[in-house]
Amino acid sequence: MTTVLTHLILTDFRAYVRAELALDGRPVFLVGPNGAGKTNLLEAISLLSPGRGLRNASLSEMGRRGPGEVQGLAWAVAATVSSDGDTTRIGTGLDQAGAARRTVRLEGEAVPPGRLADLTRQVWLTPAQDRLFLEGASDRRRFFDRLVFAAEPGHAAHAQAYEKSLRERLRLLTDGPADPAWLTALEARLAEAGTQLALARARTLVALQDEIDSRGDRPFPQARLTLTGDWEGLALAGIEPAEIAARLARALASGRDRDGGAGRSLVGPHRGDLAVHHVEKDRPAGECSTGEQKALILNLILAQAARLSRAESAPNPILLLDEVSAHLDRSRRAALYEEIEALKLQAFLTGTDELLFEDLKGRAQGVHVDRAGLLSLDTE
């Protein structure tokens, strides 16, 4: 399903009083100095999908604030989405400053945020992920789960159910009362949701590895992917879901005293990790150069984008790539642009230097971003 944004409007979002951008479906490169608002535009687009967006920020942070103001204004992001020629108006934001939840509307009607996944699927890469292979496992899990979610939107609901039950169980173990029947019920819910998390991660890992292996002639380094979690390992080994759930429930029950004493849950899919190995250099990604690490991450993102672009019953992905081009040499930048174009994806890329997008001139929309607003660049 070919999906693109054709119109974007921001109101009181971050530093923007109002910004409006007409889009023609081609890739878009946003050029401007640091602090001009390029990433703010990407963040606004990312909120047209379920979740907290590419910055994982609180809703109150997103509203425009004047000097000395602590609380931001009510804000809105609206867009028109075209899917195989059919257009839909979507919007999200805070109806009033300080609201606890954002409102989502399709054609003016309020709907649950999860409905956004029916219209847009997004994958992004930001400078915050530059140290993905050097930081803790939680960052890699979050990155990988975003790739899973782009293919299987139900993954987010399983993750939320799992995290909620995990918090409730830990509260009982640390603060009491540690009622065995209540704990058993919570652990059953944890085991069910955790099994679904592990299965979805395993499916995505296998599919991504197959995609990467089938595209060995690309100028991005070949990657070997591994999920190190016990429960993902069982899923990859083909163990039946009911058996995985039963084992997880038993492990949780036997670890109650240990978890209560530690003040954290020490078993479950929230402990897993993603390992990436540079095949040609035969070394872990964390031991590679910054440019090679960025290229490895891009390989995963492009592999997932390629998979999703072939799906006939779901939207093809929109790529949000913040300051990616600056870390790639000329040949890899050209390869990235060619792949985006070949996959017929709408991608939004940012950079401070227009020369980074020289190979996109005439094939993409260029927009100059500064405090004065958005200015279309001549790309012909």
Contacts in CASP RR format, 6 or more apart in sequence:
PFRMAT RR
TARGET T0000
AUTHOR 0000-0000-0000
METHOD contacts of the structure
MODEL  1
MTTVLTHLILTDFRAYVRAELALDGRPVFLVGPNGAGKTNLLEAISLLSP
GRGLRNASLSEMGRRGPGEVQGLAWAVAATVSSDGDTTRIGTGLDQAGAA
RRTVRLEGEAVPPGRLADLTRQVWLTPAQDRLFLEGASDRRRFFDRLVFA
AEPGHAAHAQAYEKSLRERLRLLTDGPADPAWLTALEARLAEAGTQLALA
RARTLVALQDEIDSRGDRPFPQARLTLTGDWEGLALAGIEPAEIAARLAR
ALASGRDRDGGAGRSLVGPHRGDLAVHHVEKDRPAGECSTGEQKALILNL
ILAQAARLSRAESAPNPILLLDEVSAHLDRSRRAALYEEIEALKLQAFLT
GTDELLFEDLKGRAQGVHVDRAGLLSLDTE
1 83 0 8 1.000
1 84 0 8 1.000
1 311 0 8 1.000
1 312 0 8 1.000
1 313 0 8 1.000
1 314 0 8 1.000
1 315 0 8 1.000
1 316 0 8 1.000
2 83 0 8 1.000
2 84 0 8 1.000
2 85 0 8 1.000
2 316 0 8 1.000
2 344 0 8 1.000
3 81 0 8 1.000
3 82 0 8 1.000
3 83 0 8 1.000
3 84 0 8 1.000
3 119 0 8 1.000
3 120 0 8 1.000
3 121 0 8 1.000
3 315 0 8 1.000
3 316 0 8 1.000
3 318 0 8 1.000
3 346 0 8 1.000
4 23 0 8 1.000
4 25 0 8 1.000
4 81 0 8 1.000
4 82 0 8 1.000
4 318 0 8 1.000
4 346 0 8 1.000
5 23 0 8 1.000
5 25 0 8 1.000
5 45 0 8 1.000
5 48 0 8 1.000
5 79 0 8 1.000
5 80 0 8 1.000
5 81 0 8 1.000
5 82 0 8 1.000
5 120 0 8 1.000
5 318 0 8 1.000
5 346 0 8 1.000
6 22 0 8 1.000
6 23 0 8 1.000
6 24 0 8 1.000
6 25 0 8 1.000
6 79 0 8 1.000
6 80 0 8 1.000
6 81 0 8 1.000
6 82 0 8 1.000
6 87 0 8 1.000
7 20 0 8 1.000
7 21 0 8 1.000
7 22 0 8 1.000
7 23 0 8 1.000
7 79 0 8 1.000
7 80 0 8 1.000
8 19 0 8 1.000
8 20 0 8 1.000
8 21 0 8 1.000
8 23 0 8 1.000
8 41 0 8 1.000
8 44 0 8 1.000
8 45 0 8 1.000
8 77 0 8 1.000
8 78 0 8 1.000
8 79 0 8 1.000
9 18 0 8 1.000
9 19 0 8 1.000
9 20 0 8 1.000
9 21 0 8 1.000
9 76 0 8 1.000
9 77 0 8 1.000
9 78 0 8 1.000
9 79 0 8 1.000
10 16 0 8 1.000
10 18 0 8 1.000
10 19 0 8 1.000
10 20 0 8 1.000
10 40 0 8 1.000
10 41 0 8 1.000
10 44 0 8 1.000
10 75 0 8 1.000
10 76 0 8 1.000
10 77 0 8 1.000
11 17 0 8 1.000
11 18 0 8 1.000
11 75 0 8 1.000
11 76 0 8 1.000
11 77 0 8 1.000
11 78 0 8 1.000
12 18 0 8 1.000
12 63 0 8 1.000
12 64 0 8 1.000
12 73 0 8 1.000
12 74 0 8 1.000
12 75 0 8 1.000
12 76 0 8 1.000
13 19 0 8 1.000
13 40 0 8 1.000
13 44 0 8 1.000
13 62 0 8 1.000
13 63 0 8 1.000
13 64 0 8 1.000
13 75 0 8 1.000
13 76 0 8 1.000
13 77 0 8 1.000
14 37 0 8 1.000
14 40 0 8 1.000
14 43 0 8 1.000
14 44 0 8 1.000
14 62 0 8 1.000
14 63 0 8 1.000
14 64 0 8 1.000
15 37 0 8 1.000
15 40 0 8 1.000
15 64 0 8 1.000
15 371 0 8 1.000
16 37 0 8 1.000
16 40 0 8 1.000
16 64 0 8 1.000
17 64 0 8 1.000
19 41 0 8 1.000
19 373 0 8 1.000
19 374 0 8 1.000
20 374 0 8 1.000
21 41 0 8 1.000
21 367 0 8 1.000
21 374 0 8 1.000
23 346 0 8 1.000
23 365 0 8 1.000
24 365 0 8 1.000
25 82 0 8 1.000
25 346 0 8 1.000
25 365 0 8 1.000
26 346 0 8 1.000
26 363 0 8 1.000
26 364 0 8 1.000
26 365 0 8 1.000
27 337 0 8 1.000
27 340 0 8 1.000
27 341 0 8 1.000
27 345 0 8 1.000
27 346 0 8 1.000
27 347 0 8 1.000
27 348 0 8 1.000
27 349 0 8 1.000
27 360 0 8 1.000
27 363 0 8 1.000
27 364 0 8 1.000
27 365 0 8 1.000
28 346 0 8 1.000
28 347 0 8 1.000
28 348 0 8 1.000
28 349 0 8 1.000
28 364 0 8 1.000
28 365 0 8 1.000
28 366 0 8 1.000
28 367 0 8 1.000
29 348 0 8 1.000
29 349 0 8 1.000
29 350 0 8 1.000
29 351 0 8 1.000
29 356 0 8 1.000
29 357 0 8 1.000
29 360 0 8 1.000
29 364 0 8 1.000
29 365 0 8 1.000
29 366 0 8 1.000
29 367 0 8 1.000
30 38 0 8 1.000
30 41 0 8 1.000
30 42 0 8 1.000
30 348 0 8 1.000
30 349 0 8 1.000
30 350 0 8 1.000
30 351 0 8 1.000
30 366 0 8 1.000
30 367 0 8 1.000
30 369 0 8 1.000
31 38 0 8 1.000
31 350 0 8 1.000
31 351 0 8 1.000
31 352 0 8 1.000
31 353 0 8 1.000
31 354 0 8 1.000
31 357 0 8 1.000
31 366 0 8 1.000
31 367 0 8 1.000
31 368 0 8 1.000
31 369 0 8 1.000
31 377 0 8 1.000
32 38 0 8 1.000
32 351 0 8 1.000
32 352 0 8 1.000
32 368 0 8 1.000
32 369 0 8 1.000
32 370 0 8 1.000
33 352 0 8 1.000
33 370 0 8 1.000
34 352 0 8 1.000
36 369 0 8 1.000
36 370 0 8 1.000
36 371 0 8 1.000
37 369 0 8 1.000
38 322 0 8 1.000
38 350 0 8 1.000
38 351 0 8 1.000
38 369 0 8 1.000
39 55 0 8 1.000
39 126 0 8 1.000
39 322 0 8 1.000
39 350 0 8 1.000
41 348 0 8 1.000
41 350 0 8 1.000
41 369 0 8 1.000
42 54 0 8 1.000
42 124 0 8 1.000
42 126 0 8 1.000
42 320 0 8 1.000
42 322 0 8 1.000
42 348 0 8 1.000
42 350 0 8 1.000
43 53 0 8 1.000
43 54 0 8 1.000
43 55 0 8 1.000
43 57 0 8 1.000
43 62 0 8 1.000
44 77 0 8 1.000
45 77 0 8 1.000
45 79 0 8 1.000
45 122 0 8 1.000
45 318 0 8 1.000
45 320 0 8 1.000
45 348 0 8 1.000
46 53 0 8 1.000
46 54 0 8 1.000
46 122 0 8 1.000
46 124 0 8 1.000
46 320 0 8 1.000
47 53 0 8 1.000
47 62 0 8 1.000
47 77 0 8 1.000
47 92 0 8 1.000
47 93 0 8 1.000
47 102 0 8 1.000
48 77 0 8 1.000
48 79 0 8 1.000
48 81 0 8 1.000
48 90 0 8 1.000
48 91 0 8 1.000
48 92 0 8 1.000
48 116 0 8 1.000
48 119 0 8 1.000
48 120 0 8 1.000
48 122 0 8 1.000
49 116 0 8 1.000
49 117 0 8 1.000
49 120 0 8 1.000
49 121 0 8 1.000
49 122 0 8 1.000
50 113 0 8 1.000
50 114 0 8 1.000
50 116 0 8 1.000
50 117 0 8 1.000
50 153 0 8 1.000
50 156 0 8 1.000
51 113 0 8 1.000
51 156 0 8 1.000
52 58 0 8 1.000
54 124 0 8 1.000
54 126 0 8 1.000
54 320 0 8 1.000
54 322 0 8 1.000
55 126 0 8 1.000
55 128 0 8 1.000
59 93 0 8 1.000
59 94 0 8 1.000
59 98 0 8 1.000
59 99 0 8 1.000
59 100 0 8 1.000
59 101 0 8 1.000
59 102 0 8 1.000
60 71 0 8 1.000
60 72 0 8 1.000
60 97 0 8 1.000
60 98 0 8 1.000
61 72 0 8 1.000
62 72 0 8 1.000
62 75 0 8 1.000
62 93 0 8 1.000
62 94 0 8 1.000
63 72 0 8 1.000
63 73 0 8 1.000
63 74 0 8 1.000
63 75 0 8 1.000
63 94 0 8 1.000
63 97 0 8 1.000
64 72 0 8 1.000
64 73 0 8 1.000
64 75 0 8 1.000
65 71 0 8 1.000
65 72 0 8 1.000
65 73 0 8 1.000
71 97 0 8 1.000
71 98 0 8 1.000
72 97 0 8 1.000
72 98 0 8 1.000
73 97 0 8 1.000
74 93 0 8 1.000
74 94 0 8 1.000
74 95 0 8 1.000
74 96 0 8 1.000
74 97 0 8 1.000
74 98 0 8 1.000
74 99 0 8 1.000
75 93 0 8 1.000
75 94 0 8 1.000
76 91 0 8 1.000
76 92 0 8 1.000
76 93 0 8 1.000
76 94 0 8 1.000
77 91 0 8 1.000
77 92 0 8 1.000
77 93 0 8 1.000
78 89 0 8 1.000
78 90 0 8 1.000
78 91 0 8 1.000
79 89 0 8 1.000
79 90 0 8 1.000
79 91 0 8 1.000
80 87 0 8 1.000
80 88 0 8 1.000
80 89 0 8 1.000
80 90 0 8 1.000
81 87 0 8 1.000
81 88 0 8 1.000
81 89 0 8 1.000
81 90 0 8 1.000
81 119 0 8 1.000
81 120 0 8 1.000
83 119 0 8 1.000
83 315 0 8 1.000
88 106 0 8 1.000
88 107 0 8 1.000
88 119 0 8 1.000
89 105 0 8 1.000
89 106 0 8 1.000
89 107 0 8 1.000
89 108 0 8 1.000
90 104 0 8 1.000
90 105 0 8 1.000
90 106 0 8 1.000
90 116 0 8 1.000
90 119 0 8 1.000
90 120 0 8 1.000
91 104 0 8 1.000
91 105 0 8 1.000
91 106 0 8 1.000
91 108 0 8 1.000
92 102 0 8 1.000
92 103 0 8 1.000
92 104 0 8 1.000
92 105 0 8 1.000
92 113 0 8 1.000
92 116 0 8 1.000
93 102 0 8 1.000
93 103 0 8 1.000
93 104 0 8 1.000
94 102 0 8 1.000
94 103 0 8 1.000
95 103 0 8 1.000
102 113 0 8 1.000
103 110 0 8 1.000
104 110 0 8 1.000
104 111 0 8 1.000
104 112 0 8 1.000
104 113 0 8 1.000
104 114 0 8 1.000
104 115 0 8 1.000
104 116 0 8 1.000
105 111 0 8 1.000
106 115 0 8 1.000
106 119 0 8 1.000
114 153 0 8 1.000
114 156 0 8 1.000
117 153 0 8 1.000
117 154 0 8 1.000
118 315 0 8 1.000
119 315 0 8 1.000
120 315 0 8 1.000
120 318 0 8 1.000
121 150 0 8 1.000
121 151 0 8 1.000
121 153 0 8 1.000
121 308 0 8 1.000
121 314 0 8 1.000
121 315 0 8 1.000
121 316 0 8 1.000
121 317 0 8 1.000
121 318 0 8 1.000
122 150 0 8 1.000
122 317 0 8 1.000
122 318 0 8 1.000
122 319 0 8 1.000
122 320 0 8 1.000
123 146 0 8 1.000
123 147 0 8 1.000
123 150 0 8 1.000
123 301 0 8 1.000
123 304 0 8 1.000
123 305 0 8 1.000
123 317 0 8 1.000
123 318 0 8 1.000
123 319 0 8 1.000
123 320 0 8 1.000
124 146 0 8 1.000
124 319 0 8 1.000
124 320 0 8 1.000
124 321 0 8 1.000
124 322 0 8 1.000
125 297 0 8 1.000
125 298 0 8 1.000
125 301 0 8 1.000
125 320 0 8 1.000
125 321 0 8 1.000
125 322 0 8 1.000
125 324 0 8 1.000
126 320 0 8 1.000
126 322 0 8 1.000
126 323 0 8 1.000
127 322 0 8 1.000
127 323 0 8 1.000
129 139 0 8 1.000
129 143 0 8 1.000
129 297 0 8 1.000
130 290 0 8 1.000
130 293 0 8 1.000
130 294 0 8 1.000
130 327 0 8 1.000
131 139 0 8 1.000
132 139 0 8 1.000
132 140 0 8 1.000
132 143 0 8 1.000
132 293 0 8 1.000
132 297 0 8 1.000
133 140 0 8 1.000
133 276 0 8 1.000
133 284 0 8 1.000
133 285 0 8 1.000
133 286 0 8 1.000
133 288 0 8 1.000
133 293 0 8 1.000
133 296 0 8 1.000
134 286 0 8 1.000
137 271 0 8 1.000
137 272 0 8 1.000
137 273 0 8 1.000
137 274 0 8 1.000
140 273 0 8 1.000
140 274 0 8 1.000
141 270 0 8 1.000
141 272 0 8 1.000
141 273 0 8 1.000
141 274 0 8 1.000
143 274 0 8 1.000
143 297 0 8 1.000
144 201 0 8 1.000
144 204 0 8 1.000
144 274 0 8 1.000
145 155 0 8 1.000
145 159 0 8 1.000
145 201 0 8 1.000
147 204 0 8 1.000
147 208 0 8 1.000
147 300 0 8 1.000
147 301 0 8 1.000
147 304 0 8 1.000
148 155 0 8 1.000
148 200 0 8 1.000
148 201 0 8 1.000
148 204 0 8 1.000
149 155 0 8 1.000
149 156 0 8 1.000
150 304 0 8 1.000
150 308 0 8 1.000
150 317 0 8 1.000
151 204 0 8 1.000
151 207 0 8 1.000
151 304 0 8 1.000
151 307 0 8 1.000
151 308 0 8 1.000
152 200 0 8 1.000
152 203 0 8 1.000
152 204 0 8 1.000
154 200 0 8 1.000
155 196 0 8 1.000
155 197 0 8 1.000
155 200 0 8 1.000
158 193 0 8 1.000
158 194 0 8 1.000
158 196 0 8 1.000
158 197 0 8 1.000
158 200 0 8 1.000
159 193 0 8 1.000
159 197 0 8 1.000
161 189 0 8 1.000
161 193 0 8 1.000
162 190 0 8 1.000
162 193 0 8 1.000
162 194 0 8 1.000
162 197 0 8 1.000
162 269 0 8 1.000
162 270 0 8 1.000
163 270 0 8 1.000
165 186 0 8 1.000
165 189 0 8 1.000
165 190 0 8 1.000
165 193 0 8 1.000
166 190 0 8 1.000
166 265 0 8 1.000
166 270 0 8 1.000
168 186 0 8 1.000
169 183 0 8 1.000
169 186 0 8 1.000
169 187 0 8 1.000
169 190 0 8 1.000
169 252 0 8 1.000
169 259 0 8 1.000
169 265 0 8 1.000
170 259 0 8 1.000
170 260 0 8 1.000
170 263 0 8 1.000
170 264 0 8 1.000
170 265 0 8 1.000
172 178 0 8 1.000
172 179 0 8 1.000
172 182 0 8 1.000
172 183 0 8 1.000
172 186 0 8 1.000
173 183 0 8 1.000
173 256 0 8 1.000
173 259 0 8 1.000
173 260 0 8 1.000
173 261 0 8 1.000
173 263 0 8 1.000
174 260 0 8 1.000
174 261 0 8 1.000
174 263 0 8 1.000
178 256 0 8 1.000
183 253 0 8 1.000
183 256 0 8 1.000
184 253 0 8 1.000
187 249 0 8 1.000
187 252 0 8 1.000
187 253 0 8 1.000
188 249 0 8 1.000
190 248 0 8 1.000
190 249 0 8 1.000
190 252 0 8 1.000
190 268 0 8 1.000
191 245 0 8 1.000
191 246 0 8 1.000
191 248 0 8 1.000
191 249 0 8 1.000
191 252 0 8 1.000
192 245 0 8 1.000
194 231 0 8 1.000
194 245 0 8 1.000
194 248 0 8 1.000
194 268 0 8 1.000
194 269 0 8 1.000
195 231 0 8 1.000
195 235 0 8 1.000
195 241 0 8 1.000
195 244 0 8 1.000
195 245 0 8 1.000
195 248 0 8 1.000
196 241 0 8 1.000
197 231 0 8 1.000
197 269 0 8 1.000
198 229 0 8 1.000
198 231 0 8 1.000
198 232 0 8 1.000
198 233 0 8 1.000
198 234 0 8 1.000
198 235 0 8 1.000
198 244 0 8 1.000
198 269 0 8 1.000
199 235 0 8 1.000
199 241 0 8 1.000
199 244 0 8 1.000
201 227 0 8 1.000
201 232 0 8 1.000
201 235 0 8 1.000
201 269 0 8 1.000
202 227 0 8 1.000
202 232 0 8 1.000
202 233 0 8 1.000
202 235 0 8 1.000
202 236 0 8 1.000
204 304 0 8 1.000
205 225 0 8 1.000
205 226 0 8 1.000
205 227 0 8 1.000
205 232 0 8 1.000
205 236 0 8 1.000
206 236 0 8 1.000
207 307 0 8 1.000
208 225 0 8 1.000
208 300 0 8 1.000
208 303 0 8 1.000
208 304 0 8 1.000
208 307 0 8 1.000
209 224 0 8 1.000
209 225 0 8 1.000
211 303 0 8 1.000
211 304 0 8 1.000
211 306 0 8 1.000
211 307 0 8 1.000
212 222 0 8 1.000
212 223 0 8 1.000
212 225 0 8 1.000
212 299 0 8 1.000
212 300 0 8 1.000
212 303 0 8 1.000
213 222 0 8 1.000
215 303 0 8 1.000
215 306 0 8 1.000
216 222 0 8 1.000
218 299 0 8 1.000
218 335 0 8 1.000
218 339 0 8 1.000
219 331 0 8 1.000
219 332 0 8 1.000
219 335 0 8 1.000
220 295 0 8 1.000
220 296 0 8 1.000
220 298 0 8 1.000
220 299 0 8 1.000
220 302 0 8 1.000
220 332 0 8 1.000
220 335 0 8 1.000
221 278 0 8 1.000
221 279 0 8 1.000
221 280 0 8 1.000
221 281 0 8 1.000
221 288 0 8 1.000
221 292 0 8 1.000
221 295 0 8 1.000
221 296 0 8 1.000
221 299 0 8 1.000
222 278 0 8 1.000
222 279 0 8 1.000
222 280 0 8 1.000
222 299 0 8 1.000
223 276 0 8 1.000
223 277 0 8 1.000
223 278 0 8 1.000
223 279 0 8 1.000
223 285 0 8 1.000
223 296 0 8 1.000
223 299 0 8 1.000
223 300 0 8 1.000
224 276 0 8 1.000
224 277 0 8 1.000
224 279 0 8 1.000
225 274 0 8 1.000
225 275 0 8 1.000
225 276 0 8 1.000
225 277 0 8 1.000
225 300 0 8 1.000
226 274 0 8 1.000
226 275 0 8 1.000
226 276 0 8 1.000
226 277 0 8 1.000
227 233 0 8 1.000
227 236 0 8 1.000
227 272 0 8 1.000
227 273 0 8 1.000
227 274 0 8 1.000
227 275 0 8 1.000
228 272 0 8 1.000
228 273 0 8 1.000
228 274 0 8 1.000
228 275 0 8 1.000
229 269 0 8 1.000
229 271 0 8 1.000
229 272 0 8 1.000
229 273 0 8 1.000
230 267 0 8 1.000
230 268 0 8 1.000
230 271 0 8 1.000
230 272 0 8 1.000
231 244 0 8 1.000
231 248 0 8 1.000
231 268 0 8 1.000
231 269 0 8 1.000
231 272 0 8 1.000
232 269 0 8 1.000
232 272 0 8 1.000
234 243 0 8 1.000
234 244 0 8 1.000
234 247 0 8 1.000
235 244 0 8 1.000
248 267 0 8 1.000
248 268 0 8 1.000
251 267 0 8 1.000
251 268 0 8 1.000
252 265 0 8 1.000
252 267 0 8 1.000
252 268 0 8 1.000
255 266 0 8 1.000
255 267 0 8 1.000
258 266 0 8 1.000
259 265 0 8 1.000
259 266 0 8 1.000
259 267 0 8 1.000
275 284 0 8 1.000
275 285 0 8 1.000
276 284 0 8 1.000
276 285 0 8 1.000
276 296 0 8 1.000
276 300 0 8 1.000
277 283 0 8 1.000
277 284 0 8 1.000
277 285 0 8 1.000
278 284 0 8 1.000
278 285 0 8 1.000
278 288 0 8 1.000
278 292 0 8 1.000
278 296 0 8 1.000
281 288 0 8 1.000
281 292 0 8 1.000
285 292 0 8 1.000
285 293 0 8 1.000
285 296 0 8 1.000
286 293 0 8 1.000
288 296 0 8 1.000
290 327 0 8 1.000
291 327 0 8 1.000
291 328 0 8 1.000
294 324 0 8 1.000
294 327 0 8 1.000
294 328 0 8 1.000
295 328 0 8 1.000
295 332 0 8 1.000
298 324 0 8 1.000
298 328 0 8 1.000
298 336 0 8 1.000
301 319 0 8 1.000
302 336 0 8 1.000
302 339 0 8 1.000
302 343 0 8 1.000
304 317 0 8 1.000
305 316 0 8 1.000
305 317 0 8 1.000
305 319 0 8 1.000
305 343 0 8 1.000
305 345 0 8 1.000
306 339 0 8 1.000
306 343 0 8 1.000
308 314 0 8 1.000
308 316 0 8 1.000
308 317 0 8 1.000
309 316 0 8 1.000
309 317 0 8 1.000
309 343 0 8 1.000
309 344 0 8 1.000
309 345 0 8 1.000
316 343 0 8 1.000
316 344 0 8 1.000
316 345 0 8 1.000
317 345 0 8 1.000
318 345 0 8 1.000
318 346 0 8 1.000
318 347 0 8 1.000
318 348 0 8 1.000
319 340 0 8 1.000
319 345 0 8 1.000
319 346 0 8 1.000
319 347 0 8 1.000
319 348 0 8 1.000
320 347 0 8 1.000
320 348 0 8 1.000
321 347 0 8 1.000
321 348 0 8 1.000
321 349 0 8 1.000
321 350 0 8 1.000
322 349 0 8 1.000
322 350 0 8 1.000
323 350 0 8 1.000
323 351 0 8 1.000
323 352 0 8 1.000
324 336 0 8 1.000
324 349 0 8 1.000
325 333 0 8 1.000
325 336 0 8 1.000
325 349 0 8 1.000
325 351 0 8 1.000
325 356 0 8 1.000
325 357 0 8 1.000
326 351 0 8 1.000
326 352 0 8 1.000
326 353 0 8 1.000
326 356 0 8 1.000
328 336 0 8 1.000
333 356 0 8 1.000
333 359 0 8 1.000
334 359 0 8 1.000
337 357 0 8 1.000
337 359 0 8 1.000
337 360 0 8 1.000
337 363 0 8 1.000
337 364 0 8 1.000
340 347 0 8 1.000
341 363 0 8 1.000
349 357 0 8 1.000
349 360 0 8 1.000
351 357 0 8 1.000
354 377 0 8 1.000
357 364 0 8 1.000
357 366 0 8 1.000
360 366 0 8 1.000
360 379 0 8 1.000
361 379 0 8 1.000
362 379 0 8 1.000
362 380 0 8 1.000
363 379 0 8 1.000
364 379 0 8 1.000
365 376 0 8 1.000
365 377 0 8 1.000
365 379 0 8 1.000
366 376 0 8 1.000
366 377 0 8 1.000
366 379 0 8 1.000
367 374 0 8 1.000
367 375 0 8 1.000
367 376 0 8 1.000
367 377 0 8 1.000
368 374 0 8 1.000
368 375 0 8 1.000
368 376 0 8 1.000
368 377 0 8 1.000
END
